[in-house]
């Protein structure tokens, strides 16, 4: 099965937008290997918008890579990425033009799918700008899905229609392997927190083979790049972002310049315990254990091997004591069972707890634990 677990990789858009070229992509592929990202599970190197000429070659009908940006062509670049043990991703759009105004795939689905397959593409991000008013959203994503299947090449289909028409109800059924359900992220706490809270009702919209994509990660950007802001996300807020993306089972597509990320951000993005949760083979969705509050969600995710993850989020501007009663998560005191807890972020073994758990979570912060049941 393609995308048995959430795809992991890197995408050009958050940092570079239009400022992309062959050398940048090759350097990033090198960095994926040399700095440990590939070994941590990241495998897709994805070129987003702005890679082509402004018009098709209408003698052949094909999209044409910008020869100034990609003088050796896409097949050669794909070969280089594949030689590193990585996979190659590209971008198009369901509309008549891409979001940046380049030629797109509306009414060109099959010829574009054949082109991408011939170039050695392993993932297609498919956006939703400049979509004709008369056209049908679901049908056009289905058409590209069928076009990709017709090539005979295994290509991850990443539908990016920003939640239009409730894609969690149909993207899996039309063949997508991941799909966007939110607006675009920027490098601010407000943007990240808005995406987080908007997806609390959709935590069950994941299963093996098709995953709810919360957008590219901003971890480590620190205000730099295309979606960077002066009042950017802090290191502790990046932790909250990455923990939620992992717990929610979102694809993990890095958006910072991984060639130069600071050490704290690199270690966070390569945290094996958090990635292990994201990539858990059972692909069970997380659920909210404390009602429907958006300010202080407490999430649980069942994991393989009888374990589970327990996470506390404080999305408000002041430190807050949070608590969970264990009967509310199915482990009453009368069961004779305790919960053995290990702090995933610090590695500290907390020990066995019964009845409940109370802890202070810093403003905009999170605490996450790996838990297992112990019969006493």
N, C-alpha and C positions, 0 to 999 in steps of 0.2 A: 504493500500500500504506500502511495506517495503521502508524505506528511503524516506518518503514524503518530508523531509527537509535534509540538509547535516548531515551525521552522525558525532557525537562528541565523543571523548574519549581520550585514552592514549595508546601509543605503546612503547615497550621496546627498539627498535633498536637504536635510536639516542644516548641514554645514555649508555645502558648496553650491546648491541650486544650479545656476547656469555656468558656474566656473568649474567645469569638469573637462578632463582630457585623458588620453591614453596613459600618460605617465602617472597621473594621480591614481588611477585604478590599479595599475601594476604595483605602485608603491604600497597601496593599501592592502593588496593581496599579500605582498611580502610581509607587511606588518602583522597581518592576521596570523601568519605562521610563526614569525620570529618572536612575537610578543605573547604568544600563548593562547590567542583567541580561538584558533582552529582546534587546538587540543581541548579547550573548554567546551566545544560544541558548535561554535559559530562557523558556518560553512558557505553561506551565500554572499557574494559580492554583487550588489545591485546598483545599476546605473538608473537613476530616476530621469525626470524630464530634461529636455534641452540637449539631447545627444545627436539629433538629426539636422539635416538641412531644413530650411523653412518650407520647401516644397518637395513633393515626391518626384521621382523620375517617371514621368507619365508615359515614356516609351515602354517601360517595363511594368509600371504600376507600383514599383517598390519604394519603400522608405530608404533614404540614403544617409548613412552616417556622415556627420560633418567632417570633411577631410582635414580641416585645420585642427580639430580636436582629436580625431581618431584616424591619423594618416595610414595606419596599418590595417584598418578595418576591424569589424567586430569578430570575425572568425578567428583571426590571429590573437585578439585579446582573449577570447574565450579559451583558446588553446593554452595560453599562458596561465590563466586562472585555474584551469583543470590540471595543469602540470603541478600546481601547488597543493593538490588534493582538495580544492575548493570548487564551488559551483557558481555559475554565472547567471545573474538576473538582469532583466531589462524592463523598460517602461513603455506603455502606450495608454490609450484612453478610449473610452466608449463613445466619446463625442466626435465631432468633425474636426476639432483642433484640441491639442493638449491644453493643460492649464496655462502653460507659458506661450501658447500660440503656435506650436509646431504641428505638422500634419499628424493626423490620428487615424484610428482604425474603424470608424463608423463606415459601414458598407465596404470595408476592405479587410474584414476579419480573416478570411481564409488565406488570402495572399500574404497578409502580415504574419499569420501563424506559421505558414510555410517558411517565410523568411527567417523568423526567429529560430525555428527548428534547424534550418540549414546553418545558421550561425553558431549553433551549439548552446542555445539559451536553455537554462534549467528552471527559471522562474520568471513569470510575467506579472508585474504590477499593473493593474488595469484601472485607470482613474475615471472621473465622471464629469469633467468640465465640458462646456460647449456642447451639451447634449440636446439634440433637436426636441422641440416641444411636443411634436406629434409622436415621437418614438416611445417604445415601451422599455423601461429600465430592465426588468427581469429578462425579457426576451433577448436584449442585446448582450447581457452577460452570459446567457445560455448560448448564444450564437458563437461568442468567442471561446467558451468552454468546449463546444463541439469542434470548432476549428482547431484548437490545440490538440484535442484527441485525434483528429483526423491525420495529424502529422506522424503519428506513431512514436513520437518522442515523449518521454516522461517530463512534463513541465508543470511545476507548481503554479497554480492559477490563483493570484492574489487580487480579489475583487475589492476595489476601493471606491465605493459609492457613498461613503460618509454617513451611512445609516438610513439612506433614503428608501422608503418602502419596507422598513423593518427587515433588513437582509438576514437577520438571524432566523427568520421563518422560511427562507428559500435558498440562500447561497449554497448550503451543503447539498441540497437536492439537485441543483443545476450543475454541480461538479466543481465548485470552488474549493480550494484547500485552505484558504484563509480569507477573511473579509473585514474591511473597516466598518465600524459602527459609530464612529465619532467624527467630529470636526478635526482639523489639523492641530497638532500640538505646537506650542512654542516653549522656549526655555524660561518658563516662569512657574512658580508654585500654583498660581491661580489656574493656569491652563491645565497642568497636570491633575490638580485636585478636582477640577470640573469633569475631566474625563473619568477619573476614578469613581466619583459619586454617580455619574450618569450610567455607569456600567454595573453598579451593584444589583439592579434588577435583572441583568443579563448574564449573571455568572454561570448559569446552566446552559449557555448557548455555545458550548464547546463539546467536541467529541473527537475521537481519533479520526484523522483524515480531513477535518475542517475546523478552524479555530478563529475565534473572535479577536481581531487585530486591533489593539488599542493605540496604534500608531508607533512611529519610530521613537526609540528612547532618546532622551536629551541628556542622559547621564554624562557628566564630564565636560559639557559644552561651556559652562561658566560664562555665558553671555556672548560667546564668539559664534560667528557663522550666520547663515541666512535667517534662522529662526531665533537667534540669540537676542536677548534683551538686556538693557542696562541693569534692571532689577531682576537678575536671573535667579534660577533655582540654587539653593545652597547644598552643601555636601550632605547634610542630614536629610534634606528633602529629596535628594537623589536616591537615598536609601529607601525612603517611602515609595518612590516611583518604582524602583527596581523590584522591591519586595512585592508590591501589588501586581505588577506585570507577571512576575513568576507565579504567584499564588493563583492568579486568575487564568493561567494557562494561555496567555497571549503569546503570539510569536515575538521573539526577541530580536528586533532589528536595530542595531546601534546606529545613532545618527551623528555622533561626535567624530572628530578627526582622530581616529585611533592611533595614528602615527605619533601623536604627541599628547595623549591624555595623561593627566597626572596619575601618580601611583595609586592614590586612594580610589579614584574612579576605575582604574584598570582592575584592581583587586575586587571591587564591588561587582563589576561586570563579569568577572571570572569566578565569583563565589560558587564553589562546586555544590554546596548544600542547597543554595537557592535555585541553581540551575537543575539540580536533581529533582526538586519539587516541580519545576516547570515542565521537565521532561519525563515525569513519572509515567511508566508504561500503561497504567490503568486509565490515564486521562480523565479521571473523575473531576467534575467541576467543584470549585469551592462553594460554600454557602455561608450566609450571614447568620450567626448564632445569637445575636442580640436584637432581634426585631428588624426594623427598617430605618433606624437612625442613620443619617448620612454624615453626621459629625464625628461619630466614634464607632465605626464599624468593627466588629470582632468576627473574623472569618476563620473557618475550619476547612481543611481539604484532606480528604482521605487519601492515603498513599499505599503503594504496594508494600507487602510484608507486614501488614497489620498496623502500620504506623499512621500518624496524621500530623498535619501542620496546624498550628494555632497562632493567629496573628491579631495584634491589637493596633488599631490606627487611631491617632488623634489628629484630626484635620483642622482643629481650631488654633487660635493664636496664643494660647496659654497652656502650661503643663496641666495634665488632667489625670486623676486616678480612675482607672477603668477596672471592671471586675466582671467575671463570668461565674455563674453558679454551675457546678458540674452536672447536676440533674438536668439542666437545660441542654447539655450536649450528650445526654444519654448515659451518664456515669454517676448515679446517686451513691451516697455513702453506704446504703444498705447492700450494694452490689458486692462489697468486699474487694473492690478493685480500686487501685490508685492510678494516677497519671504521672509517669516519669517524664520529666521535662529537661530539655537541653536548649539553651539559647543559641540560635543559629548564627547570630551576628557576632557574638563574643566567644562562642565555643564553651561557655560555662555550663557545667551540669548543675541544674537547679535542684534536682532530687524529686522525690515522690510527693505529690500533693493530693489532698482529698477535699471534698466539699466544694471548694471554690478557689479562685485565683484572683488576687488583687495586685495591681502594680501601677506605678506612675509612668505615663508615657509623655515624653516631651512634646511641646507644641510642634505641629507639622511632622511629628515623628511616628515611628512604628517599633514594635517589639514582636519578634517572631520566634516560635519555639518548635522543635521537633518533639513529638510526644508518642509515647507507647503505653499500653495498658499493662499494669502489673497486678496479678492476683496476690493478695496479701494473706 
